[in-house]
């Protein structure tokens, strides 16, 4: 599994986009393999 990012429906779309971009820019290729991340990252 390459990795999954699950976004709570209550998260504003702008926040979700910012956090997904942050994850994409911060992680190396294959780093999220087999993981599930839940957004929002911080509450």
mmCIF entry with sequence, helices, sheets and N, C-alpha, C, O atoms, coordinates in Angstrom:
data_MODEL
# 
_entry.id   MODEL 
# 
_entity.id                         1 
_entity.type                       polymer 
_entity.pdbx_number_of_molecules   1 
# 
_entity_poly.entity_id                      1 
_entity_poly.type                           'polypeptide(L)' 
_entity_poly.nstd_linkage                   no 
_entity_poly.nstd_monomer                   no 
_entity_poly.pdbx_seq_one_letter_code       
;(UNK)(UNK)(UNK)(UNK)(UNK)(UNK)(UNK)(UNK)(UNK)(UNK)(UNK)(UNK)(UNK)(UNK)(UNK)(UNK)
(UNK)(UNK)(UNK)(UNK)(UNK)(UNK)(UNK)(UNK)(UNK)(UNK)(UNK)(UNK)(UNK)(UNK)(UNK)(UNK)
(UNK)(UNK)(UNK)(UNK)(UNK)(UNK)(UNK)(UNK)(UNK)(UNK)(UNK)
;
_entity_poly.pdbx_seq_one_letter_code_can   XXXXXXXXXXXXXXXXXXXXXXXXXXXXXXXXXXXXXXXXXXX 
_entity_poly.pdbx_strand_id                 A 
# 
loop_
_entity_poly_seq.entity_id 
_entity_poly_seq.num 
_entity_poly_seq.mon_id 
_entity_poly_seq.hetero 
1 1  UNK n 
1 2  UNK n 
1 3  UNK n 
1 4  UNK n 
1 5  UNK n 
1 6  UNK n 
1 7  UNK n 
1 8  UNK n 
1 9  UNK n 
1 10 UNK n 
1 11 UNK n 
1 12 UNK n 
1 13 UNK n 
1 14 UNK n 
1 15 UNK n 
1 16 UNK n 
1 17 UNK n 
1 18 UNK n 
1 19 UNK n 
1 20 UNK n 
1 21 UNK n 
1 22 UNK n 
1 23 UNK n 
1 24 UNK n 
1 25 UNK n 
1 26 UNK n 
1 27 UNK n 
1 28 UNK n 
1 29 UNK n 
1 30 UNK n 
1 31 UNK n 
1 32 UNK n 
1 33 UNK n 
1 34 UNK n 
1 35 UNK n 
1 36 UNK n 
1 37 UNK n 
1 38 UNK n 
1 39 UNK n 
1 40 UNK n 
1 41 UNK n 
1 42 UNK n 
1 43 UNK n 
# 
_struct_asym.id          A 
_struct_asym.entity_id   1 
# 
_struct_conf.conf_type_id            HELX_P 
_struct_conf.id                      HELX_P1 
_struct_conf.pdbx_PDB_helix_id       AA1 
_struct_conf.beg_label_comp_id       UNK 
_struct_conf.beg_label_asym_id       A 
_struct_conf.beg_label_seq_id        13 
_struct_conf.pdbx_beg_PDB_ins_code   ? 
_struct_conf.end_label_comp_id       UNK 
_struct_conf.end_label_asym_id       A 
_struct_conf.end_label_seq_id        26 
_struct_conf.pdbx_end_PDB_ins_code   ? 
_struct_conf.beg_auth_comp_id        UNK 
_struct_conf.beg_auth_asym_id        A 
_struct_conf.beg_auth_seq_id         13 
_struct_conf.end_auth_comp_id        UNK 
_struct_conf.end_auth_asym_id        A 
_struct_conf.end_auth_seq_id         26 
_struct_conf.pdbx_PDB_helix_class    1 
_struct_conf.details                 ? 
_struct_conf.pdbx_PDB_helix_length   14 
# 
_struct_conf_type.id          HELX_P 
_struct_conf_type.criteria    ? 
_struct_conf_type.reference   ? 
# 
_struct_sheet.id               AA1 
_struct_sheet.type             ? 
_struct_sheet.number_strands   2 
_struct_sheet.details          ? 
# 
_struct_sheet_order.sheet_id     AA1 
_struct_sheet_order.range_id_1   1 
_struct_sheet_order.range_id_2   2 
_struct_sheet_order.offset       ? 
_struct_sheet_order.sense        parallel 
# 
loop_
_struct_sheet_range.sheet_id 
_struct_sheet_range.id 
_struct_sheet_range.beg_label_comp_id 
_struct_sheet_range.beg_label_asym_id 
_struct_sheet_range.beg_label_seq_id 
_struct_sheet_range.pdbx_beg_PDB_ins_code 
_struct_sheet_range.end_label_comp_id 
_struct_sheet_range.end_label_asym_id 
_struct_sheet_range.end_label_seq_id 
_struct_sheet_range.pdbx_end_PDB_ins_code 
_struct_sheet_range.beg_auth_comp_id 
_struct_sheet_range.beg_auth_asym_id 
_struct_sheet_range.beg_auth_seq_id 
_struct_sheet_range.end_auth_comp_id 
_struct_sheet_range.end_auth_asym_id 
_struct_sheet_range.end_auth_seq_id 
AA1 1 UNK A 4  ? UNK A 7  ? UNK A 4  UNK A 7  
AA1 2 UNK A 36 ? UNK A 39 ? UNK A 36 UNK A 39 
# 
loop_
_atom_site.group_PDB 
_atom_site.id 
_atom_site.type_symbol 
_atom_site.label_atom_id 
_atom_site.label_alt_id 
_atom_site.label_comp_id 
_atom_site.label_asym_id 
_atom_site.label_entity_id 
_atom_site.label_seq_id 
_atom_site.pdbx_PDB_ins_code 
_atom_site.Cartn_x 
_atom_site.Cartn_y 
_atom_site.Cartn_z 
_atom_site.occupancy 
_atom_site.B_iso_or_equiv 
_atom_site.pdbx_formal_charge 
_atom_site.auth_seq_id 
_atom_site.auth_comp_id 
_atom_site.auth_asym_id 
_atom_site.auth_atom_id 
_atom_site.pdbx_PDB_model_num 
ATOM 1   N N  . UNK A 1 1  ? 0.860   -1.176 0.000  1.00 0.00 ? 1  UNK A N  1 
ATOM 2   C CA . UNK A 1 1  ? 0.000   0.000  0.000  1.00 0.00 ? 1  UNK A CA 1 
ATOM 3   C C  . UNK A 1 1  ? 0.900   1.231  0.000  1.00 0.00 ? 1  UNK A C  1 
ATOM 4   O O  . UNK A 1 1  ? 1.795   1.335  0.839  1.00 0.00 ? 1  UNK A O  1 
ATOM 5   N N  . UNK A 1 2  ? 0.683   2.155  -0.914 1.00 0.00 ? 2  UNK A N  1 
ATOM 6   C CA . UNK A 1 2  ? 1.545   3.325  -1.016 1.00 0.00 ? 2  UNK A CA 1 
ATOM 7   C C  . UNK A 1 2  ? 1.346   4.348  0.101  1.00 0.00 ? 2  UNK A C  1 
ATOM 8   O O  . UNK A 1 2  ? 2.200   5.218  0.273  1.00 0.00 ? 2  UNK A O  1 
ATOM 9   N N  . UNK A 1 3  ? 0.277   4.282  0.852  1.00 0.00 ? 3  UNK A N  1 
ATOM 10  C CA . UNK A 1 3  ? -0.032  5.256  1.898  1.00 0.00 ? 3  UNK A CA 1 
ATOM 11  C C  . UNK A 1 3  ? -1.377  5.894  1.622  1.00 0.00 ? 3  UNK A C  1 
ATOM 12  O O  . UNK A 1 3  ? -1.778  6.060  0.470  1.00 0.00 ? 3  UNK A O  1 
ATOM 13  N N  . UNK A 1 4  ? -2.070  6.250  2.693  1.00 0.00 ? 4  UNK A N  1 
ATOM 14  C CA . UNK A 1 4  ? -3.411  6.817  2.574  1.00 0.00 ? 4  UNK A CA 1 
ATOM 15  C C  . UNK A 1 4  ? -3.491  8.052  3.454  1.00 0.00 ? 4  UNK A C  1 
ATOM 16  O O  . UNK A 1 4  ? -2.976  8.060  4.573  1.00 0.00 ? 4  UNK A O  1 
ATOM 17  N N  . UNK A 1 5  ? -4.133  9.090  2.950  1.00 0.00 ? 5  UNK A N  1 
ATOM 18  C CA . UNK A 1 5  ? -4.413  10.280 3.749  1.00 0.00 ? 5  UNK A CA 1 
ATOM 19  C C  . UNK A 1 5  ? -5.923  10.404 3.841  1.00 0.00 ? 5  UNK A C  1 
ATOM 20  O O  . UNK A 1 5  ? -6.604  10.558 2.827  1.00 0.00 ? 5  UNK A O  1 
ATOM 21  N N  . UNK A 1 6  ? -6.441  10.336 5.055  1.00 0.00 ? 6  UNK A N  1 
ATOM 22  C CA . UNK A 1 6  ? -7.891  10.449 5.275  1.00 0.00 ? 6  UNK A CA 1 
ATOM 23  C C  . UNK A 1 6  ? -8.181  11.833 5.835  1.00 0.00 ? 6  UNK A C  1 
ATOM 24  O O  . UNK A 1 6  ? -7.550  12.271 6.797  1.00 0.00 ? 6  UNK A O  1 
ATOM 25  N N  . UNK A 1 7  ? -9.138  12.513 5.228  1.00 0.00 ? 7  UNK A N  1 
ATOM 26  C CA . UNK A 1 7  ? -9.491  13.873 5.634  1.00 0.00 ? 7  UNK A CA 1 
ATOM 27  C C  . UNK A 1 7  ? -10.882 13.862 6.257  1.00 0.00 ? 7  UNK A C  1 
ATOM 28  O O  . UNK A 1 7  ? -11.847 13.415 5.637  1.00 0.00 ? 7  UNK A O  1 
ATOM 29  N N  . UNK A 1 8  ? -10.973 14.356 7.484  1.00 0.00 ? 8  UNK A N  1 
ATOM 30  C CA . UNK A 1 8  ? -12.253 14.485 8.172  1.00 0.00 ? 8  UNK A CA 1 
ATOM 31  C C  . UNK A 1 8  ? -13.114 15.470 7.388  1.00 0.00 ? 8  UNK A C  1 
ATOM 32  O O  . UNK A 1 8  ? -12.621 16.504 6.937  1.00 0.00 ? 8  UNK A O  1 
ATOM 33  N N  . UNK A 1 9  ? -14.385 15.158 7.227  1.00 0.00 ? 9  UNK A N  1 
ATOM 34  C CA . UNK A 1 9  ? -15.297 16.028 6.471  1.00 0.00 ? 9  UNK A CA 1 
ATOM 35  C C  . UNK A 1 9  ? -15.452 17.414 7.097  1.00 0.00 ? 9  UNK A C  1 
ATOM 36  O O  . UNK A 1 9  ? -15.849 18.354 6.408  1.00 0.00 ? 9  UNK A O  1 
ATOM 37  N N  . UNK A 1 10 ? -15.152 17.556 8.366  1.00 0.00 ? 10 UNK A N  1 
ATOM 38  C CA . UNK A 1 10 ? -15.307 18.839 9.052  1.00 0.00 ? 10 UNK A CA 1 
ATOM 39  C C  . UNK A 1 10 ? -14.112 19.770 8.823  1.00 0.00 ? 10 UNK A C  1 
ATOM 40  O O  . UNK A 1 10 ? -14.166 20.942 9.196  1.00 0.00 ? 10 UNK A O  1 
ATOM 41  N N  . UNK A 1 11 ? -13.041 19.264 8.218  1.00 0.00 ? 11 UNK A N  1 
ATOM 42  C CA . UNK A 1 11 ? -11.848 20.079 7.963  1.00 0.00 ? 11 UNK A CA 1 
ATOM 43  C C  . UNK A 1 11 ? -12.139 20.998 6.772  1.00 0.00 ? 11 UNK A C  1 
ATOM 44  O O  . UNK A 1 11 ? -12.565 20.525 5.718  1.00 0.00 ? 11 UNK A O  1 
ATOM 45  N N  . UNK A 1 12 ? -11.913 22.303 6.932  1.00 0.00 ? 12 UNK A N  1 
ATOM 46  C CA . UNK A 1 12 ? -12.101 23.221 5.806  1.00 0.00 ? 12 UNK A CA 1 
ATOM 47  C C  . UNK A 1 12 ? -11.196 22.830 4.631  1.00 0.00 ? 12 UNK A C  1 
ATOM 48  O O  . UNK A 1 12 ? -10.067 22.386 4.843  1.00 0.00 ? 12 UNK A O  1 
ATOM 49  N N  . UNK A 1 13 ? -11.677 22.991 3.415  1.00 0.00 ? 13 UNK A N  1 
ATOM 50  C CA . UNK A 1 13 ? -10.941 22.558 2.232  1.00 0.00 ? 13 UNK A CA 1 
ATOM 51  C C  . UNK A 1 13 ? -9.562  23.213 2.137  1.00 0.00 ? 13 UNK A C  1 
ATOM 52  O O  . UNK A 1 13 ? -8.595  22.569 1.732  1.00 0.00 ? 13 UNK A O  1 
ATOM 53  N N  . UNK A 1 14 ? -9.472  24.489 2.508  1.00 0.00 ? 14 UNK A N  1 
ATOM 54  C CA . UNK A 1 14 ? -8.182  25.190 2.466  1.00 0.00 ? 14 UNK A CA 1 
ATOM 55  C C  . UNK A 1 14 ? -7.171  24.558 3.413  1.00 0.00 ? 14 UNK A C  1 
ATOM 56  O O  . UNK A 1 14 ? -6.003  24.393 3.062  1.00 0.00 ? 14 UNK A O  1 
ATOM 57  N N  . UNK A 1 15 ? -7.622  24.207 4.608  1.00 0.00 ? 15 UNK A N  1 
ATOM 58  C CA . UNK A 1 15 ? -6.752  23.558 5.589  1.00 0.00 ? 15 UNK A CA 1 
ATOM 59  C C  . UNK A 1 15 ? -6.301  22.194 5.084  1.00 0.00 ? 15 UNK A C  1 
ATOM 60  O O  . UNK A 1 15 ? -5.130  21.835 5.209  1.00 0.00 ? 15 UNK A O  1 
ATOM 61  N N  . UNK A 1 16 ? -7.224  21.440 4.518  1.00 0.00 ? 16 UNK A N  1 
ATOM 62  C CA . UNK A 1 16 ? -6.886  20.116 3.987  1.00 0.00 ? 16 UNK A CA 1 
ATOM 63  C C  . UNK A 1 16 ? -5.837  20.228 2.888  1.00 0.00 ? 16 UNK A C  1 
ATOM 64  O O  . UNK A 1 16 ? -4.875  19.461 2.869  1.00 0.00 ? 16 UNK A O  1 
ATOM 65  N N  . UNK A 1 17 ? -6.016  21.172 1.978  1.00 0.00 ? 17 UNK A N  1 
ATOM 66  C CA . UNK A 1 17 ? -5.049  21.360 0.888  1.00 0.00 ? 17 UNK A CA 1 
ATOM 67  C C  . UNK A 1 17 ? -3.686  21.741 1.440  1.00 0.00 ? 17 UNK A C  1 
ATOM 68  O O  . UNK A 1 17 ? -2.673  21.187 1.013  1.00 0.00 ? 17 UNK A O  1 
ATOM 69  N N  . UNK A 1 18 ? -3.642  22.680 2.386  1.00 0.00 ? 18 UNK A N  1 
ATOM 70  C CA . UNK A 1 18 ? -2.369  23.097 2.986  1.00 0.00 ? 18 UNK A CA 1 
ATOM 71  C C  . UNK A 1 18 ? -1.658  21.927 3.650  1.00 0.00 ? 18 UNK A C  1 
ATOM 72  O O  . UNK A 1 18 ? -0.445  21.777 3.503  1.00 0.00 ? 18 UNK A O  1 
ATOM 73  N N  . UNK A 1 19 ? -2.391  21.103 4.373  1.00 0.00 ? 19 UNK A N  1 
ATOM 74  C CA . UNK A 1 19 ? -1.770  19.987 5.079  1.00 0.00 ? 19 UNK A CA 1 
ATOM 75  C C  . UNK A 1 19 ? -1.308  18.896 4.106  1.00 0.00 ? 19 UNK A C  1 
ATOM 76  O O  . UNK A 1 19 ? -0.256  18.291 4.311  1.00 0.00 ? 19 UNK A O  1 
ATOM 77  N N  . UNK A 1 20 ? -2.080  18.647 3.060  1.00 0.00 ? 20 UNK A N  1 
ATOM 78  C CA . UNK A 1 20 ? -1.652  17.663 2.059  1.00 0.00 ? 20 UNK A CA 1 
ATOM 79  C C  . UNK A 1 20 ? -0.392  18.151 1.348  1.00 0.00 ? 20 UNK A C  1 
ATOM 80  O O  . UNK A 1 20 ? 0.522   17.360 1.109  1.00 0.00 ? 20 UNK A O  1 
ATOM 81  N N  . UNK A 1 21 ? -0.327  19.427 1.008  1.00 0.00 ? 21 UNK A N  1 
ATOM 82  C CA . UNK A 1 21 ? 0.881   19.981 0.398  1.00 0.00 ? 21 UNK A CA 1 
ATOM 83  C C  . UNK A 1 21 ? 2.074   19.901 1.345  1.00 0.00 ? 21 UNK A C  1 
ATOM 84  O O  . UNK A 1 21 ? 3.187   19.589 0.922  1.00 0.00 ? 21 UNK A O  1 
ATOM 85  N N  . UNK A 1 22 ? 1.841   20.182 2.621  1.00 0.00 ? 22 UNK A N  1 
ATOM 86  C CA . UNK A 1 22 ? 2.913   20.074 3.619  1.00 0.00 ? 22 UNK A CA 1 
ATOM 87  C C  . UNK A 1 22 ? 3.463   18.649 3.664  1.00 0.00 ? 22 UNK A C  1 
ATOM 88  O O  . UNK A 1 22 ? 4.676   18.442 3.671  1.00 0.00 ? 22 UNK A O  1 
ATOM 89  N N  . UNK A 1 23 ? 2.562   17.673 3.693  1.00 0.00 ? 23 UNK A N  1 
ATOM 90  C CA . UNK A 1 23 ? 2.975   16.261 3.721  1.00 0.00 ? 23 UNK A CA 1 
ATOM 91  C C  . UNK A 1 23 ? 3.770   15.918 2.458  1.00 0.00 ? 23 UNK A C  1 
ATOM 92  O O  . UNK A 1 23 ? 4.824   15.286 2.533  1.00 0.00 ? 23 UNK A O  1 
ATOM 93  N N  . UNK A 1 24 ? 3.258   16.335 1.308  1.00 0.00 ? 24 UNK A N  1 
ATOM 94  C CA . UNK A 1 24 ? 3.914   16.025 0.037  1.00 0.00 ? 24 UNK A CA 1 
ATOM 95  C C  . UNK A 1 24 ? 5.306   16.630 -0.045 1.00 0.00 ? 24 UNK A C  1 
ATOM 96  O O  . UNK A 1 24 ? 6.223   16.005 -0.578 1.00 0.00 ? 24 UNK A O  1 
ATOM 97  N N  . UNK A 1 25 ? 5.474   17.840 0.478  1.00 0.00 ? 25 UNK A N  1 
ATOM 98  C CA . UNK A 1 25 ? 6.770   18.521 0.422  1.00 0.00 ? 25 UNK A CA 1 
ATOM 99  C C  . UNK A 1 25 ? 7.737   18.023 1.482  1.00 0.00 ? 25 UNK A C  1 
ATOM 100 O O  . UNK A 1 25 ? 8.949   18.165 1.322  1.00 0.00 ? 25 UNK A O  1 
ATOM 101 N N  . UNK A 1 26 ? 7.229   17.446 2.559  1.00 0.00 ? 26 UNK A N  1 
ATOM 102 C CA . UNK A 1 26 ? 8.073   17.048 3.694  1.00 0.00 ? 26 UNK A CA 1 
ATOM 103 C C  . UNK A 1 26 ? 8.559   15.609 3.642  1.00 0.00 ? 26 UNK A C  1 
ATOM 104 O O  . UNK A 1 26 ? 9.546   15.265 4.293  1.00 0.00 ? 26 UNK A O  1 
ATOM 105 N N  . UNK A 1 27 ? 7.886   14.777 2.885  1.00 0.00 ? 27 UNK A N  1 
ATOM 106 C CA . UNK A 1 27 ? 8.190   13.345 2.906  1.00 0.00 ? 27 UNK A CA 1 
ATOM 107 C C  . UNK A 1 27 ? 9.014   12.925 1.700  1.00 0.00 ? 27 UNK A C  1 
ATOM 108 O O  . UNK A 1 27 ? 8.869   13.458 0.600  1.00 0.00 ? 27 UNK A O  1 
ATOM 109 N N  . UNK A 1 28 ? 9.875   11.962 1.939  1.00 0.00 ? 28 UNK A N  1 
ATOM 110 C CA . UNK A 1 28 ? 10.650  11.359 0.870  1.00 0.00 ? 28 UNK A CA 1 
ATOM 111 C C  . UNK A 1 28 ? 9.783   10.328 0.146  1.00 0.00 ? 28 UNK A C  1 
ATOM 112 O O  . UNK A 1 28 ? 8.789   9.850  0.694  1.00 0.00 ? 28 UNK A O  1 
ATOM 113 N N  . UNK A 1 29 ? 10.159  9.992  -1.075 1.00 0.00 ? 29 UNK A N  1 
ATOM 114 C CA . UNK A 1 29 ? 9.450   8.983  -1.850 1.00 0.00 ? 29 UNK A CA 1 
ATOM 115 C C  . UNK A 1 29 ? 9.430   7.659  -1.082 1.00 0.00 ? 29 UNK A C  1 
ATOM 116 O O  . UNK A 1 29 ? 10.478  7.166  -0.667 1.00 0.00 ? 29 UNK A O  1 
ATOM 117 N N  . UNK A 1 30 ? 8.249   7.090  -0.896 1.00 0.00 ? 30 UNK A N  1 
ATOM 118 C CA . UNK A 1 30 ? 8.102   5.809  -0.222 1.00 0.00 ? 30 UNK A CA 1 
ATOM 119 C C  . UNK A 1 30 ? 8.049   5.886  1.292  1.00 0.00 ? 30 UNK A C  1 
ATOM 120 O O  . UNK A 1 30 ? 7.856   4.865  1.952  1.00 0.00 ? 30 UNK A O  1 
ATOM 121 N N  . UNK A 1 31 ? 8.215   7.067  1.854  1.00 0.00 ? 31 UNK A N  1 
ATOM 122 C CA . UNK A 1 31 ? 8.247   7.226  3.312  1.00 0.00 ? 31 UNK A CA 1 
ATOM 123 C C  . UNK A 1 31 ? 6.907   6.896  3.976  1.00 0.00 ? 31 UNK A C  1 
ATOM 124 O O  . UNK A 1 31 ? 6.883   6.434  5.116  1.00 0.00 ? 31 UNK A O  1 
ATOM 125 N N  . UNK A 1 32 ? 5.822   7.123  3.293  1.00 0.00 ? 32 UNK A N  1 
ATOM 126 C CA . UNK A 1 32 ? 4.489   6.882  3.865  1.00 0.00 ? 32 UNK A CA 1 
ATOM 127 C C  . UNK A 1 32 ? 3.937   5.506  3.520  1.00 0.00 ? 32 UNK A C  1 
ATOM 128 O O  . UNK A 1 32 ? 2.791   5.188  3.839  1.00 0.00 ? 32 UNK A O  1 
ATOM 129 N N  . UNK A 1 33 ? 4.755   4.700  2.873  1.00 0.00 ? 33 UNK A N  1 
ATOM 130 C CA . UNK A 1 33 ? 4.297   3.374  2.443  1.00 0.00 ? 33 UNK A CA 1 
ATOM 131 C C  . UNK A 1 33 ? 3.764   2.575  3.631  1.00 0.00 ? 33 UNK A C  1 
ATOM 132 O O  . UNK A 1 33 ? 4.442   2.426  4.647  1.00 0.00 ? 33 UNK A O  1 
ATOM 133 N N  . UNK A 1 34 ? 2.548   2.068  3.490  1.00 0.00 ? 34 UNK A N  1 
ATOM 134 C CA . UNK A 1 34 ? 1.926   1.257  4.528  1.00 0.00 ? 34 UNK A CA 1 
ATOM 135 C C  . UNK A 1 34 ? 1.360   2.047  5.700  1.00 0.00 ? 34 UNK A C  1 
ATOM 136 O O  . UNK A 1 34 ? 0.975   1.459  6.711  1.00 0.00 ? 34 UNK A O  1 
ATOM 137 N N  . UNK A 1 35 ? 1.304   3.369  5.578  1.00 0.00 ? 35 UNK A N  1 
ATOM 138 C CA . UNK A 1 35 ? 0.797   4.195  6.676  1.00 0.00 ? 35 UNK A CA 1 
ATOM 139 C C  . UNK A 1 35 ? -0.535  4.840  6.308  1.00 0.00 ? 35 UNK A C  1 
ATOM 140 O O  . UNK A 1 35 ? -0.876  5.000  5.136  1.00 0.00 ? 35 UNK A O  1 
ATOM 141 N N  . UNK A 1 36 ? -1.269  5.200  7.348  1.00 0.00 ? 36 UNK A N  1 
ATOM 142 C CA . UNK A 1 36 ? -2.506  5.961  7.179  1.00 0.00 ? 36 UNK A CA 1 
ATOM 143 C C  . UNK A 1 36 ? -2.361  7.230  8.008  1.00 0.00 ? 36 UNK A C  1 
ATOM 144 O O  . UNK A 1 36 ? -2.091  7.160  9.207  1.00 0.00 ? 36 UNK A O  1 
ATOM 145 N N  . UNK A 1 37 ? -2.538  8.378  7.386  1.00 0.00 ? 37 UNK A N  1 
ATOM 146 C CA . UNK A 1 37 ? -2.499  9.669  8.086  1.00 0.00 ? 37 UNK A CA 1 
ATOM 147 C C  . UNK A 1 37 ? -3.911  10.224 8.124  1.00 0.00 ? 37 UNK A C  1 
ATOM 148 O O  . UNK A 1 37 ? -4.664  10.116 7.156  1.00 0.00 ? 37 UNK A O  1 
ATOM 149 N N  . UNK A 1 38 ? -4.256  10.814 9.245  1.00 0.00 ? 38 UNK A N  1 
ATOM 150 C CA . UNK A 1 38 ? -5.584  11.398 9.421  1.00 0.00 ? 38 UNK A CA 1 
ATOM 151 C C  . UNK A 1 38 ? -5.436  12.908 9.543  1.00 0.00 ? 38 UNK A C  1 
ATOM 152 O O  . UNK A 1 38 ? -4.636  13.393 10.343 1.00 0.00 ? 38 UNK A O  1 
ATOM 153 N N  . UNK A 1 39 ? -6.205  13.652 8.754  1.00 0.00 ? 39 UNK A N  1 
ATOM 154 C CA . UNK A 1 39 ? -6.187  15.107 8.836  1.00 0.00 ? 39 UNK A CA 1 
ATOM 155 C C  . UNK A 1 39 ? -7.415  15.570 9.590  1.00 0.00 ? 39 UNK A C  1 
ATOM 156 O O  . UNK A 1 39 ? -8.481  14.978 9.425  1.00 0.00 ? 39 UNK A O  1 
ATOM 157 N N  . UNK A 1 40 ? -7.313  16.590 10.400 1.00 0.00 ? 40 UNK A N  1 
ATOM 158 C CA . UNK A 1 40 ? -6.185  17.496 10.520 1.00 0.00 ? 40 UNK A CA 1 
ATOM 159 C C  . UNK A 1 40 ? -5.045  16.880 11.333 1.00 0.00 ? 40 UNK A C  1 
ATOM 160 O O  . UNK A 1 40 ? -5.270  16.077 12.238 1.00 0.00 ? 40 UNK A O  1 
ATOM 161 N N  . UNK A 1 41 ? -3.810  17.276 10.985 1.00 0.00 ? 41 UNK A N  1 
ATOM 162 C CA . UNK A 1 41 ? -2.628  16.765 11.681 1.00 0.00 ? 41 UNK A CA 1 
ATOM 163 C C  . UNK A 1 41 ? -2.596  17.250 13.133 1.00 0.00 ? 41 UNK A C  1 
ATOM 164 O O  . UNK A 1 41 ? -2.301  16.487 14.053 1.00 0.00 ? 41 UNK A O  1 
ATOM 165 N N  . UNK A 1 42 ? -2.908  18.540 13.315 1.00 0.00 ? 42 UNK A N  1 
ATOM 166 C CA . UNK A 1 42 ? -2.934  19.135 14.657 1.00 0.00 ? 42 UNK A CA 1 
ATOM 167 C C  . UNK A 1 42 ? -4.348  19.554 14.987 1.00 0.00 ? 42 UNK A C  1 
ATOM 168 O O  . UNK A 1 42 ? -5.085  20.027 14.122 1.00 0.00 ? 42 UNK A O  1 
ATOM 169 N N  . UNK A 1 43 ? -4.715  19.383 16.213 1.00 0.00 ? 43 UNK A N  1 
ATOM 170 C CA . UNK A 1 43 ? -6.072  19.777 16.639 1.00 0.00 ? 43 UNK A CA 1 
ATOM 171 C C  . UNK A 1 43 ? -6.039  21.065 17.389 1.00 0.00 ? 43 UNK A C  1 
ATOM 172 O O  . UNK A 1 43 ? -7.082  21.553 17.825 1.00 0.00 ? 43 UNK A O  1 
# 
